[in-house]
Each structure stands twice: as structure tokens, then as C-alpha cells.
Amino acid sequence: MKKILFPTDFSETAASAFRYACEIAAQLDAHITVMAVYHLPLNDAGRVPPDYIQQMLQEKKQEVLKRIEKFSQAAP
């Protein structure tokens, strides 16, 4: 199976590159996986309760999943 990993920052440039990746994927009959990476804005995670970190990650995950869904609507 042919696969393309497409990292994104959700910018206009990324959207343009994604359209290009979709064209390549169609020509190669490949599958595209869209990925976004998030860094927690914590200077010293050792002093933050684990439950709070988990809550922050869950909230960010839901937000990013929605953005990826919207972003990838350009895909056929």
C-alpha cells in the first residue's frame, strides 16, 4: 500500500501543498494521513498535576481533530 504522511500547521501554504499531495495520491492510488503536532505550553510539567495535563491534551486533541477534518475536506 502506498502512503503519504502530510504534516500540517493549517496555514494557507499547507492547504496549497495538501491539494498538491491529493493530486499525487490520486495518481499513485495512495492513502494520505494528515498529521498535526502540538507542544504543551508548560515550562515545568513536573509541577503541574497529571490530571490537568491530561485535560489539556484531551481539549487540544479535540480541537486539532476538528481542524484536521475541516482542513482535509479538500481531499477527494
All heavy atoms as a GROMACS GRO file, in nm:
protein
  605
    1MET      N    1   0.084  -0.118   0.000
    1MET     CA    2   0.000   0.000   0.000
    1MET      C    3   0.089   0.124   0.000
    1MET      O    4   0.186   0.132   0.072
    1MET     CB    5  -0.091   0.001   0.123
    1MET     CG    6  -0.172   0.128   0.134
    1MET     SD    7  -0.263   0.143   0.288
    1MET     CE    8  -0.416   0.071   0.238
    2LYS      N    9   0.053   0.220  -0.080
    2LYS     CA   10   0.128   0.346  -0.086
    2LYS      C   11   0.066   0.444   0.012
    2LYS      O   12  -0.055   0.460   0.017
    2LYS     CB   13   0.125   0.401  -0.227
    2LYS     CG   14   0.193   0.309  -0.326
    2LYS     CD   15   0.173   0.359  -0.466
    2LYS     CE   16   0.225   0.254  -0.562
    2LYS     NZ   17   0.170   0.270  -0.693
    3LYS      N   18   0.152   0.511   0.085
    3LYS     CA   19   0.105   0.604   0.188
    3LYS      C   20   0.182   0.736   0.178
    3LYS      O   21   0.301   0.737   0.148
    3LYS     CB   22   0.125   0.546   0.327
    3LYS     CG   23   0.050   0.418   0.352
    3LYS     CD   24   0.080   0.367   0.489
    3LYS     CE   25   0.012   0.233   0.511
    3LYS     NZ   26   0.042   0.176   0.643
    4ILE      N   27   0.113   0.845   0.208
    4ILE     CA   28   0.174   0.977   0.217
    4ILE      C   29   0.141   1.033   0.355
    4ILE      O   30   0.024   1.040   0.392
    4ILE     CB   31   0.121   1.073   0.108
    4ILE    CG1   32   0.156   1.020  -0.030
    4ILE    CG2   33   0.175   1.214   0.130
    4ILE    CD1   34   0.091   1.097  -0.144
    5LEU      N   35   0.244   1.071   0.429
    5LEU     CA   36   0.223   1.137   0.559
    5LEU      C   37   0.234   1.286   0.534
    5LEU      O   38   0.336   1.335   0.486
    5LEU     CB   39   0.329   1.093   0.660
    5LEU     CG   40   0.322   1.160   0.797
    5LEU    CD1   41   0.188   1.131   0.863
    5LEU    CD2   42   0.436   1.112   0.884
    6PHE      N   43   0.126   1.358   0.567
    6PHE     CA   44   0.121   1.501   0.540
    6PHE      C   45   0.112   1.578   0.671
    6PHE      O   46   0.006   1.588   0.733
    6PHE     CB   47   0.001   1.536   0.451
    6PHE     CG   48   0.000   1.679   0.410
    6PHE    CD1   49   0.071   1.720   0.299
    6PHE    CD2   50  -0.068   1.775   0.483
    6PHE    CE1   51   0.074   1.853   0.260
    6PHE    CE2   52  -0.066   1.908   0.447
    6PHE     CZ   53   0.005   1.948   0.335
    7PRO      N   54   0.226   1.635   0.718
    7PRO     CA   55   0.221   1.719   0.838
    7PRO      C   56   0.169   1.858   0.802
    7PRO      O   57   0.198   1.908   0.693
    7PRO     CB   58   0.367   1.724   0.883
    7PRO     CG   59   0.446   1.702   0.758
    7PRO     CD   60   0.361   1.616   0.668
    8THR      N   61   0.092   1.917   0.890
    8THR     CA   62   0.034   2.048   0.861
    8THR      C   63   0.038   2.140   0.981
    8THR      O   64   0.032   2.095   1.096
    8THR     CB   65  -0.109   2.036   0.808
    8THR    OG1   66  -0.156   2.165   0.770
    8THR    CG2   67  -0.203   1.979   0.912
    9ASP      N   68   0.043   2.270   0.950
    9ASP     CA   69   0.026   2.373   1.052
    9ASP      C   70  -0.101   2.452   1.024
    9ASP      O   71  -0.126   2.556   1.083
    9ASP     CB   72   0.148   2.466   1.058
    9ASP     CG   73   0.171   2.540   0.927
    9ASP    OD1   74   0.095   2.520   0.829
    9ASP    OD2   75   0.267   2.619   0.921
   10PHE      N   76  -0.182   2.403   0.929
   10PHE     CA   77  -0.312   2.460   0.892
   10PHE      C   78  -0.301   2.596   0.822
   10PHE      O   79  -0.399   2.668   0.812
   10PHE     CB   80  -0.406   2.470   1.012
   10PHE     CG   81  -0.426   2.339   1.082
   10PHE    CD1   82  -0.371   2.316   1.206
   10PHE    CD2   83  -0.499   2.238   1.022
   10PHE    CE1   84  -0.388   2.195   1.271
   10PHE    CE2   85  -0.517   2.116   1.086
   10PHE     CZ   86  -0.461   2.094   1.211
   11SER      N   87  -0.184   2.631   0.773
   11SER     CA   88  -0.166   2.758   0.704
   11SER      C   89  -0.217   2.750   0.560
   11SER      O   90  -0.248   2.641   0.510
   11SER     CB   91  -0.018   2.796   0.703
   11SER     OG   92   0.055   2.705   0.622
   12GLU      N   93  -0.224   2.864   0.494
   12GLU     CA   94  -0.263   2.866   0.353
   12GLU      C   95  -0.161   2.792   0.267
   12GLU      O   96  -0.197   2.724   0.171
   12GLU     CB   97  -0.281   3.010   0.303
   12GLU     CG   98  -0.412   3.072   0.347
   12GLU     CD   99  -0.534   2.996   0.293
   12GLU    OE1  100  -0.534   2.958   0.174
   12GLU    OE2  101  -0.627   2.973   0.370
   13THR      N  102  -0.035   2.806   0.302
   13THR     CA  103   0.070   2.734   0.229
   13THR      C  104   0.050   2.584   0.244
   13THR      O  105   0.064   2.509   0.146
   13THR     CB  106   0.209   2.776   0.281
   13THR    OG1  107   0.223   2.917   0.268
   13THR    CG2  108   0.320   2.706   0.206
   14ALA      N  109   0.019   2.540   0.363
   14ALA     CA  110  -0.006   2.397   0.386
   14ALA      C  111  -0.128   2.351   0.307
   14ALA      O  112  -0.130   2.240   0.254
   14ALA     CB  113  -0.024   2.369   0.534
   15ALA      N  114  -0.231   2.434   0.300
   15ALA     CA  115  -0.351   2.398   0.224
   15ALA      C  116  -0.318   2.380   0.076
   15ALA      O  117  -0.366   2.287   0.011
   15ALA     CB  118  -0.459   2.504   0.242
   16SER      N  119  -0.233   2.467   0.024
   16SER     CA  120  -0.190   2.456  -0.115
   16SER      C  121  -0.110   2.327  -0.136
   16SER      O  122  -0.131   2.254  -0.233
   16SER     CB  123  -0.106   2.578  -0.153
   16SER     OG  124  -0.060   2.566  -0.285
   17ALA      N  125  -0.019   2.299  -0.045
   17ALA     CA  126   0.061   2.177  -0.053
   17ALA      C  127  -0.027   2.054  -0.040
   17ALA      O  128  -0.002   1.951  -0.104
   17ALA     CB  129   0.169   2.178   0.055
   18PHE      N  130  -0.133   2.063   0.040
   18PHE     CA  131  -0.223   1.949   0.058
   18PHE      C  132  -0.298   1.918  -0.071
   18PHE      O  133  -0.315   1.802  -0.107
   18PHE     CB  134  -0.321   1.977   0.173
   18PHE     CG  135  -0.412   1.862   0.202
   18PHE    CD1  136  -0.361   1.742   0.248
   18PHE    CD2  137  -0.549   1.872   0.184
   18PHE    CE1  138  -0.444   1.635   0.276
   18PHE    CE2  139  -0.633   1.767   0.211
   18PHE     CZ  140  -0.581   1.647   0.258
   19ARG      N  141  -0.340   2.022  -0.141
   19ARG     CA  142  -0.406   1.998  -0.270
   19ARG      C  143  -0.311   1.927  -0.366
   19ARG      O  144  -0.351   1.834  -0.436
   19ARG     CB  145  -0.456   2.130  -0.328
   19ARG     CG  146  -0.577   2.186  -0.253
   19ARG     CD  147  -0.638   2.308  -0.322
   19ARG     NE  148  -0.552   2.425  -0.319
   19ARG     CZ  149  -0.547   2.509  -0.217
   19ARG    NH1  150  -0.623   2.491  -0.111
   19ARG    NH2  151  -0.467   2.614  -0.222
   20TYR      N  152  -0.186   1.967  -0.364
   20TYR     CA  153  -0.085   1.903  -0.448
   20TYR      C  154  -0.065   1.757  -0.405
   20TYR      O  155  -0.057   1.666  -0.488
   20TYR     CB  156   0.046   1.981  -0.440
   20TYR     CG  157   0.156   1.927  -0.527
   20TYR    CD1  158   0.147   1.931  -0.666
   20TYR    CD2  159   0.269   1.872  -0.469
   20TYR    CE1  160   0.248   1.881  -0.746
   20TYR    CE2  161   0.372   1.822  -0.548
   20TYR     CZ  162   0.360   1.826  -0.686
   20TYR     OH  163   0.461   1.776  -0.764
   21ALA      N  164  -0.059   1.733  -0.276
   21ALA     CA  165  -0.043   1.596  -0.223
   21ALA      C  166  -0.162   1.510  -0.263
   21ALA      O  167  -0.146   1.391  -0.294
   21ALA     CB  168  -0.028   1.599  -0.071
   22CYS      N  169  -0.281   1.568  -0.266
   22CYS     CA  170  -0.401   1.494  -0.307
   22CYS      C  171  -0.390   1.452  -0.454
   22CYS      O  172  -0.429   1.340  -0.490
   22CYS     CB  173  -0.526   1.577  -0.285
   22CYS     SG  174  -0.571   1.596  -0.112
   23GLU      N  175  -0.337   1.541  -0.537
   23GLU     CA  176  -0.319   1.507  -0.679
   23GLU      C  177  -0.219   1.392  -0.694
   23GLU      O  178  -0.243   1.299  -0.772
   23GLU     CB  179  -0.270   1.630  -0.756
   23GLU     CG  180  -0.374   1.739  -0.770
   23GLU     CD  181  -0.318   1.862  -0.841
   23GLU    OE1  182  -0.215   1.851  -0.911
   23GLU    OE2  183  -0.378   1.970  -0.824
   24ILE      N  184  -0.110   1.400  -0.620
   24ILE     CA  185  -0.010   1.294  -0.626
   24ILE      C  186  -0.070   1.162  -0.577
   24ILE      O  187  -0.050   1.056  -0.637
   24ILE     CB  188   0.115   1.331  -0.544
   24ILE    CG1  189   0.188   1.448  -0.609
   24ILE    CG2  190   0.208   1.211  -0.528
   24ILE    CD1  191   0.301   1.504  -0.525
   25ALA      N  192  -0.145   1.169  -0.468
   25ALA     CA  193  -0.206   1.049  -0.412
   25ALA      C  194  -0.303   0.986  -0.512
   25ALA      O  195  -0.308   0.863  -0.526
   25ALA     CB  196  -0.279   1.082  -0.282
   26ALA      N  197  -0.378   1.068  -0.583
   26ALA     CA  198  -0.471   1.015  -0.682
   26ALA      C  199  -0.396   0.946  -0.795
   26ALA      O  200  -0.436   0.837  -0.840
   26ALA     CB  201  -0.558   1.128  -0.738
   27GLN      N  202  -0.286   1.004  -0.838
   27GLN     CA  203  -0.206   0.943  -0.946
   27GLN      C  204  -0.142   0.813  -0.902
   27GLN      O  205  -0.129   0.720  -0.982
   27GLN     CB  206  -0.098   1.040  -0.993
   27GLN     CG  207  -0.152   1.161  -1.065
   27GLN     CD  208  -0.043   1.263  -1.095
   27GLN    OE1  209   0.075   1.240  -1.071
   27GLN    NE2  210  -0.084   1.378  -1.149
   28LEU      N  211  -0.102   0.805  -0.778
   28LEU     CA  212  -0.034   0.685  -0.727
   28LEU      C  213  -0.127   0.586  -0.659
   28LEU      O  214  -0.083   0.481  -0.614
   28LEU     CB  215   0.074   0.726  -0.626
   28LEU     CG  216   0.187   0.815  -0.678
   28LEU    CD1  217   0.279   0.855  -0.564
   28LEU    CD2  218   0.264   0.743  -0.787
   29ASP      N  219  -0.256   0.622  -0.651
   29ASP     CA  220  -0.353   0.542  -0.577
   29ASP      C  221  -0.304   0.521  -0.433
   29ASP      O  222  -0.298   0.410  -0.382
   29ASP     CB  223  -0.379   0.409  -0.647
   29ASP     CG  224  -0.500   0.337  -0.590
   29ASP    OD1  225  -0.593   0.405  -0.542
   29ASP    OD2  226  -0.501   0.212  -0.592
   30ALA      N  227  -0.263   0.632  -0.371
   30ALA     CA  228  -0.205   0.629  -0.236
   30ALA      C  229  -0.304   0.683  -0.133
   30ALA      O  230  -0.399   0.753  -0.166
   30ALA     CB  231  -0.077   0.711  -0.233
   31HIS      N  232  -0.278   0.652  -0.010
   31HIS     CA  233  -0.357   0.697   0.105
   31HIS      C  234  -0.281   0.811   0.173
   31HIS      O  235  -0.160   0.802   0.192
   31HIS     CB  236  -0.377   0.581   0.202
   31HIS     CG  237  -0.443   0.618   0.329
   31HIS    ND1  238  -0.579   0.636   0.340
   31HIS    CD2  239  -0.392   0.643   0.451
   31HIS    CE1  240  -0.608   0.670   0.464
   31HIS    NE2  241  -0.497   0.674   0.534
   32ILE      N  242  -0.351   0.919   0.211
   32ILE     CA  243  -0.288   1.031   0.281
   32ILE      C  244  -0.330   1.030   0.427
   32ILE      O  245  -0.449   1.020   0.458
   32ILE     CB  246  -0.329   1.166   0.220
   32ILE    CG1  247  -0.284   1.177   0.074
   32ILE    CG2  248  -0.269   1.282   0.301
   32ILE    CD1  249  -0.327   1.304   0.006
   33THR      N  250  -0.232   1.041   0.515
   33THR     CA  251  -0.257   1.060   0.657
   33THR      C  252  -0.215   1.202   0.691
   33THR      O  253  -0.102   1.241   0.667
   33THR     CB  254  -0.177   0.960   0.742
   33THR    OG1  255  -0.215   0.828   0.708
   33THR    CG2  256  -0.200   0.982   0.891
   34VAL      N  257  -0.310   1.279   0.746
   34VAL     CA  258  -0.283   1.418   0.784
   34VAL      C  259  -0.244   1.419   0.932
   34VAL      O  260  -0.309   1.356   1.015
   34VAL     CB  261  -0.406   1.509   0.760
   34VAL    CG1  262  -0.377   1.651   0.803
   34VAL    CG2  263  -0.447   1.503   0.615
   35MET      N  264  -0.136   1.493   0.963
   35MET     CA  265  -0.084   1.494   1.099
   35MET      C  266  -0.057   1.637   1.144
   35MET      O  267  -0.009   1.719   1.067
   35MET     CB  268   0.047   1.414   1.104
   35MET     CG  269   0.113   1.414   1.239
   35MET     SD  270   0.275   1.333   1.235
   35MET     CE  271   0.376   1.465   1.172
   36ALA      N  272  -0.089   1.664   1.268
   36ALA     CA  273  -0.053   1.792   1.331
   36ALA      C  274   0.012   1.758   1.465
   36ALA      O  275  -0.027   1.664   1.533
   36ALA     CB  276  -0.176   1.878   1.352
   37VAL      N  277   0.114   1.835   1.502
   37VAL     CA  278   0.186   1.812   1.627
   37VAL      C  279   0.162   1.932   1.719
   37VAL      O  280   0.161   2.046   1.674
   37VAL     CB  281   0.337   1.795   1.602
   37VAL    CG1  282   0.414   1.780   1.732
   37VAL    CG2  283   0.361   1.675   1.512
   38TYR      N  284   0.142   1.903   1.845
   38TYR     CA  285   0.115   2.009   1.943
   38TYR      C  286   0.212   1.995   2.059
   38TYR      O  287   0.238   1.886   2.108
   38TYR     CB  288  -0.029   1.999   1.993
   38TYR     CG  289  -0.060   2.097   2.102
   38TYR    CD1  290  -0.072   2.232   2.075
   38TYR    CD2  291  -0.078   2.056   2.233
   38TYR    CE1  292  -0.100   2.324   2.174
   38TYR    CE2  293  -0.107   2.147   2.333
   38TYR     CZ  294  -0.118   2.280   2.303
   38TYR     OH  295  -0.145   2.371   2.402
   39HIS      N  296   0.266   2.106   2.101
   39HIS     CA  297   0.356   2.110   2.216
   39HIS      C  298   0.284   2.179   2.331
   39HIS      O  299   0.235   2.292   2.314
   39HIS     CB  300   0.483   2.188   2.178
   39HIS     CG  301   0.582   2.195   2.288
   39HIS    ND1  302   0.581   2.293   2.384
   39HIS    CD2  303   0.686   2.115   2.319
   39HIS    CE1  304   0.680   2.274   2.468
   39HIS    NE2  305   0.745   2.167   2.431
   40LEU      N  306   0.277   2.112   2.445
   40LEU     CA  307   0.212   2.174   2.561
   40LEU      C  308   0.292   2.297   2.606
   40LEU      O  309   0.414   2.289   2.619
   40LEU     CB  310   0.205   2.076   2.677
   40LEU     CG  311   0.098   1.969   2.670
   40LEU    CD1  312   0.111   1.874   2.789
   40LEU    CD2  313  -0.040   2.030   2.667
   41PRO      N  314   0.224   2.406   2.632
   41PRO     CA  315   0.294   2.529   2.673
   41PRO      C  316   0.328   2.528   2.823
   41PRO      O  317   0.283   2.613   2.899
   41PRO     CB  318   0.191   2.638   2.640
   41PRO     CG  319   0.060   2.570   2.659
   41PRO     CD  320   0.082   2.428   2.612
   42LEU      N  321   0.406   2.428   2.863
   42LEU     CA  322   0.443   2.416   3.004
   42LEU      C  323   0.595   2.423   3.016
   42LEU      O  324   0.666   2.350   2.947
   42LEU     CB  325   0.395   2.283   3.062
   42LEU     CG  326   0.244   2.258   3.058
   42LEU    CD1  327   0.214   2.117   3.104
   42LEU    CD2  328   0.171   2.359   3.145
   43ASN      N  329   0.644   2.507   3.104
   43ASN     CA  330   0.788   2.516   3.126
   43ASN      C  331   0.838   2.406   3.218
   43ASN      O  332   0.947   2.354   3.201
   43ASN     CB  333   0.824   2.653   3.187
   43ASN     CG  334   0.805   2.764   3.087
   43ASN    OD1  335   0.809   2.741   2.968
   43ASN    ND2  336   0.784   2.884   3.136
   44ASP      N  337   0.758   2.371   3.318
   44ASP     CA  338   0.798   2.269   3.415
   44ASP      C  339   0.679   2.176   3.440
   44ASP      O  340   0.602   2.197   3.533
   44ASP     CB  341   0.845   2.335   3.544
   44ASP     CG  342   0.903   2.235   3.643
   44ASP    OD1  343   0.916   2.116   3.607
   44ASP    OD2  344   0.936   2.276   3.755
   45ALA      N  345   0.664   2.076   3.354
   45ALA     CA  346   0.549   1.985   3.364
   45ALA      C  347   0.550   1.906   3.495
   45ALA      O  348   0.447   1.856   3.538
   45ALA     CB  349   0.547   1.890   3.245
   46GLY      N  350   0.666   1.897   3.560
   46GLY     CA  351   0.676   1.823   3.686
   46GLY      C  352   0.597   1.888   3.800
   46GLY      O  353   0.564   1.823   3.898
   47ARG      N  354   0.564   2.015   3.783
   47ARG     CA  355   0.489   2.086   3.888
   47ARG      C  356   0.341   2.099   3.856
   47ARG      O  357   0.267   2.159   3.932
   47ARG     CB  358   0.548   2.225   3.908
   47ARG     CG  359   0.689   2.222   3.959
   47ARG     CD  360   0.741   2.359   3.980
   47ARG     NE  361   0.881   2.351   4.021
   47ARG     CZ  362   0.941   2.443   4.089
   47ARG    NH1  363   0.878   2.553   4.123
   47ARG    NH2  364   1.067   2.430   4.122
   48VAL      N  365   0.300   2.045   3.744
   48VAL     CA  366   0.160   2.053   3.703
   48VAL      C  367   0.094   1.918   3.729
   48VAL      O  368   0.149   1.814   3.693
   48VAL     CB  369   0.149   2.088   3.552
   48VAL    CG1  370   0.005   2.095   3.508
   48VAL    CG2  371   0.220   2.219   3.524
   49PRO      N  372  -0.024   1.918   3.792
   49PRO     CA  373  -0.092   1.791   3.820
   49PRO      C  374  -0.119   1.712   3.692
   49PRO      O  375  -0.161   1.769   3.591
   49PRO     CB  376  -0.224   1.834   3.885
   49PRO     CG  377  -0.202   1.973   3.932
   49PRO     CD  378  -0.100   2.033   3.840
   50PRO      N  379  -0.094   1.581   3.695
   50PRO     CA  380  -0.116   1.497   3.576
   50PRO      C  381  -0.258   1.506   3.521
   50PRO      O  382  -0.277   1.503   3.399
   50PRO     CB  383  -0.085   1.356   3.624
   50PRO     CG  384   0.003   1.375   3.744
   50PRO     CD  385  -0.039   1.505   3.805
   51ASP      N  386  -0.356   1.519   3.608
   51ASP     CA  387  -0.495   1.529   3.560
   51ASP      C  388  -0.515   1.654   3.476
   51ASP      O  389  -0.588   1.652   3.377
   51ASP     CB  390  -0.593   1.530   3.677
   51ASP     CG  391  -0.600   1.397   3.749
   51ASP    OD1  392  -0.554   1.296   3.691
   51ASP    OD2  393  -0.651   1.394   3.863
   52TYR      N  394  -0.452   1.763   3.516
   52TYR     CA  395  -0.463   1.888   3.440
   52TYR      C  396  -0.396   1.876   3.304
   52TYR      O  397  -0.450   1.921   3.202
   52TYR     CB  398  -0.401   2.004   3.520
   52TYR     CG  399  -0.411   2.136   3.449
   52TYR    CD1  400  -0.535   2.199   3.433
   52TYR    CD2  401  -0.299   2.197   3.396
   52TYR    CE1  402  -0.545   2.320   3.366
   52TYR    CE2  403  -0.308   2.318   3.329
   52TYR     CZ  404  -0.431   2.379   3.314
   52TYR     OH  405  -0.440   2.499   3.248
   53ILE      N  406  -0.279   1.812   3.301
   53ILE     CA  407  -0.211   1.790   3.173
   53ILE      C  408  -0.297   1.704   3.082
   53ILE      O  409  -0.312   1.732   2.963
   53ILE     CB  410  -0.073   1.725   3.196
   53ILE    CG1  411   0.020   1.824   3.266
   53ILE    CG2  412  -0.012   1.678   3.064
   53ILE    CD1  413   0.154   1.766   3.308
   54GLN      N  414  -0.355   1.598   3.138
   54GLN     CA  415  -0.441   1.509   3.058
   54GLN      C  416  -0.562   1.585   3.004
   54GLN      O  417  -0.601   1.567   2.889
   54GLN     CB  418  -0.486   1.390   3.145
   54GLN     CG  419  -0.543   1.277   3.064
   54GLN     CD  420  -0.441   1.214   2.970
   54GLN    OE1  421  -0.322   1.216   2.994
   54GLN    NE2  422  -0.489   1.161   2.861
   55GLN      N  423  -0.620   1.671   3.085
   55GLN     CA  424  -0.735   1.751   3.042
   55GLN      C  425  -0.694   1.844   2.927
   55GLN      O  426  -0.765   1.856   2.827
   55GLN     CB  427  -0.790   1.833   3.158
   55GLN     CG  428  -0.904   1.924   3.120
   55GLN     CD  429  -0.947   2.016   3.233
   55GLN    OE1  430  -0.906   2.000   3.347
   55GLN    NE2  431  -1.028   2.114   3.201
   56MET      N  432  -0.578   1.910   2.941
   56MET     CA  433  -0.529   1.998   2.836
   56MET      C  434  -0.507   1.922   2.705
   56MET      O  435  -0.544   1.969   2.598
   56MET     CB  436  -0.397   2.065   2.878
   56MET     CG  437  -0.413   2.172   2.983
   56MET     SD  438  -0.254   2.241   3.034
   56MET     CE  439  -0.196   2.314   2.882
   57LEU      N  440  -0.448   1.804   2.716
   57LEU     CA  441  -0.424   1.723   2.596
   57LEU      C  442  -0.554   1.681   2.529
   57LEU      O  443  -0.565   1.684   2.406
   57LEU     CB  444  -0.340   1.600   2.632
   57LEU     CG  445  -0.193   1.626   2.661
   57LEU    CD1  446  -0.126   1.499   2.715
   57LEU    CD2  447  -0.122   1.675   2.538
   58GLN      N  448  -0.651   1.641   2.608
   58GLN     CA  449  -0.780   1.600   2.551
   58GLN      C  450  -0.849   1.715   2.480
   58GLN      O  451  -0.903   1.700   2.370
   58GLN     CB  452  -0.872   1.544   2.661
   58GLN     CG  453  -0.841   1.401   2.700
   58GLN     CD  454  -0.856   1.306   2.583
   58GLN    OE1  455  -0.756   1.255   2.534
   58GLN    NE2  456  -0.975   1.282   2.537
   59GLU      N  457  -0.848   1.833   2.542
   59GLU     CA  458  -0.910   1.951   2.481
   59GLU      C  459  -0.840   1.987   2.350
   59GLU      O  460  -0.904   2.015   2.249
   59GLU     CB  461  -0.908   2.069   2.578
   59GLU     CG  462  -1.001   2.053   2.695
   59GLU     CD  463  -0.985   2.160   2.801
   59GLU    OE1  464  -0.902   2.252   2.782
   59GLU    OE2  465  -1.054   2.153   2.904
   60LYS      N  466  -0.708   1.986   2.352
   60LYS     CA  467  -0.631   2.021   2.233
   60LYS      C  468  -0.652   1.915   2.124
   60LYS      O  469  -0.663   1.947   2.006
   60LYS     CB  470  -0.483   2.036   2.267
   60LYS     CG  471  -0.405   2.098   2.156
   60LYS     CD  472  -0.455   2.240   2.127
   60LYS     CE  473  -0.373   2.308   2.023
   60LYS     NZ  474  -0.419   2.443   1.993
   61LYS      N  475  -0.658   1.789   2.164
   61LYS     CA  476  -0.680   1.682   2.068
   61LYS      C  477  -0.812   1.701   1.995
   61LYS      O  478  -0.818   1.689   1.872
   61LYS     CB  479  -0.679   1.546   2.139
   61LYS     CG  480  -0.703   1.430   2.045
   61LYS     CD  481  -0.701   1.299   2.122
   61LYS     CE  482  -0.731   1.183   2.030
   61LYS     NZ  483  -0.733   1.055   2.102
   62GLN      N  484  -0.918   1.733   2.068
   62GLN     CA  485  -1.048   1.755   2.006
   62GLN      C  486  -1.044   1.873   1.910
   62GLN      O  487  -1.099   1.868   1.800
   62GLN     CB  488  -1.156   1.775   2.113
   62GLN     CG  489  -1.184   1.652   2.196
   62GLN     CD  490  -1.219   1.532   2.111
   62GLN    OE1  491  -1.298   1.540   2.018
   62GLN    NE2  492  -1.159   1.419   2.142
   63GLU      N  493  -0.977   1.980   1.951
   63GLU     CA  494  -0.965   2.099   1.866
   63GLU      C  495  -0.888   2.067   1.737
   63GLU      O  496  -0.930   2.103   1.627
   63GLU     CB  497  -0.893   2.210   1.943
   63GLU     CG  498  -0.867   2.334   1.861
   63GLU     CD  499  -0.780   2.435   1.934
   63GLU    OE1  500  -0.783   2.438   2.059
   63GLU    OE2  501  -0.708   2.508   1.865
   64VAL      N  502  -0.778   1.995   1.752
   64VAL     CA  503  -0.695   1.962   1.635
   64VAL      C  504  -0.769   1.866   1.543
   64VAL      O  505  -0.763   1.879   1.421
   64VAL     CB  506  -0.558   1.907   1.679
   64VAL    CG1  507  -0.483   1.846   1.562
   64VAL    CG2  508  -0.475   2.017   1.743
   65LEU      N  509  -0.840   1.769   1.598
   65LEU     CA  510  -0.916   1.676   1.514
   65LEU      C  511  -1.021   1.750   1.430
   65LEU      O  512  -1.040   1.719   1.312
   65LEU     CB  513  -0.982   1.567   1.599
   65LEU     CG  514  -0.887   1.461   1.653
   65LEU    CD1  515  -0.962   1.368   1.748
   65LEU    CD2  516  -0.822   1.382   1.540
   66LYS      N  517  -1.086   1.849   1.490
   66LYS     CA  518  -1.183   1.930   1.415
   66LYS      C  519  -1.114   2.008   1.305
   66LYS      O  520  -1.164   2.017   1.192
   66LYS     CB  521  -1.258   2.025   1.509
   66LYS     CG  522  -1.358   1.957   1.598
   66LYS     CD  523  -1.424   2.056   1.692
   66LYS     CE  524  -1.512   1.984   1.791
   66LYS     NZ  525  -1.571   2.077   1.888
   67ARG      N  526  -0.998   2.065   1.336
   67ARG     CA  527  -0.923   2.141   1.235
   67ARG      C  528  -0.875   2.051   1.122
   67ARG      O  529  -0.878   2.090   1.006
   67ARG     CB  530  -0.806   2.214   1.300
   67ARG     CG  531  -0.851   2.330   1.388
   67ARG     CD  532  -0.736   2.407   1.443
   67ARG     NE  533  -0.682   2.493   1.337
   67ARG     CZ  534  -0.578   2.573   1.354
   67ARG    NH1  535  -0.515   2.577   1.470
   67ARG    NH2  536  -0.534   2.648   1.255
   68ILE      N  537  -0.829   1.931   1.157
   68ILE     CA  538  -0.784   1.837   1.053
   68ILE      C  539  -0.901   1.798   0.964
   68ILE      O  540  -0.888   1.791   0.842
   68ILE     CB  541  -0.717   1.712   1.115
   68ILE    CG1  542  -0.579   1.749   1.168
   68ILE    CG2  543  -0.709   1.598   1.014
   68ILE    CD1  544  -0.508   1.636   1.240
   69GLU      N  545  -1.016   1.772   1.025
   69GLU     CA  546  -1.135   1.736   0.947
   69GLU      C  547  -1.171   1.848   0.850
   69GLU      O  548  -1.195   1.824   0.731
   69GLU     CB  549  -1.252   1.706   1.040
   69GLU     CG  550  -1.374   1.655   0.965
   69GLU     CD  551  -1.485   1.617   1.062
   69GLU    OE1  552  -1.456   1.568   1.172
   69GLU    OE2  553  -1.601   1.639   1.025
   70LYS      N  554  -1.174   1.969   0.900
   70LYS     CA  555  -1.205   2.084   0.813
   70LYS      C  556  -1.098   2.103   0.706
   70LYS      O  557  -1.129   2.124   0.589
   70LYS     CB  558  -1.219   2.210   0.897
   70LYS     CG  559  -1.257   2.332   0.819
   70LYS     CD  560  -1.271   2.454   0.908
   70LYS     CE  561  -1.303   2.577   0.824
   70LYS     NZ  562  -1.310   2.697   0.904
   71PHE      N  563  -0.973   2.093   0.746
   71PHE     CA  564  -0.860   2.111   0.655
   71PHE      C  565  -0.863   2.008   0.542
   71PHE      O  566  -0.837   2.040   0.426
   71PHE     CB  567  -0.730   2.100   0.735
   71PHE     CG  568  -0.605   2.120   0.654
   71PHE    CD1  569  -0.557   2.247   0.629
   71PHE    CD2  570  -0.533   2.011   0.604
   71PHE    CE1  571  -0.441   2.266   0.556
   71PHE    CE2  572  -0.419   2.030   0.531
   71PHE     CZ  573  -0.372   2.157   0.506
   72SER      N  574  -0.894   1.884   0.578
   72SER     CA  575  -0.885   1.776   0.480
   72SER      C  576  -1.011   1.761   0.394
   72SER      O  577  -1.018   1.671   0.311
   72SER     CB  578  -0.852   1.644   0.549
   72SER     OG  579  -0.953   1.610   0.640
   73GLN      N  580  -1.108   1.850   0.409
   73GLN     CA  581  -1.228   1.844   0.326
   73GLN      C  582  -1.195   1.868   0.178
   73GLN      O  583  -1.273   1.832   0.092
   73GLN     CB  584  -1.332   1.944   0.374
   73GLN     CG  585  -1.400   1.903   0.502
   73GLN     CD  586  -1.500   2.007   0.550
   73GLN    OE1  587  -1.504   2.119   0.500
   73GLN    NE2  588  -1.578   1.970   0.646
   74ALA      N  589  -1.078   1.923   0.151
   74ALA     CA  590  -1.036   1.945   0.011
   74ALA      C  591  -1.000   1.814  -0.057
   74ALA      O  592  -0.992   1.810  -0.180
   74ALA     CB  593  -0.916   2.039   0.009
   75ALA      N  594  -0.981   1.710   0.021
   75ALA     CA  595  -0.943   1.580  -0.036
   75ALA      C  596  -1.064   1.514  -0.102
   75ALA      O  597  -1.176   1.525  -0.052
   75ALA     CB  598  -0.886   1.490   0.072
   76PRO      N  599  -1.039   1.446  -0.213
   76PRO     CA  600  -1.150   1.372  -0.277
   76PRO      C  601  -1.194   1.253  -0.195
   76PRO      O  602  -1.124   1.205  -0.112
   76PRO     CB  603  -1.089   1.328  -0.410
   76PRO     CG  604  -0.942   1.345  -0.398
   76PRO     CD  605  -0.917   1.437  -0.284
   0.00000   0.00000   0.00000
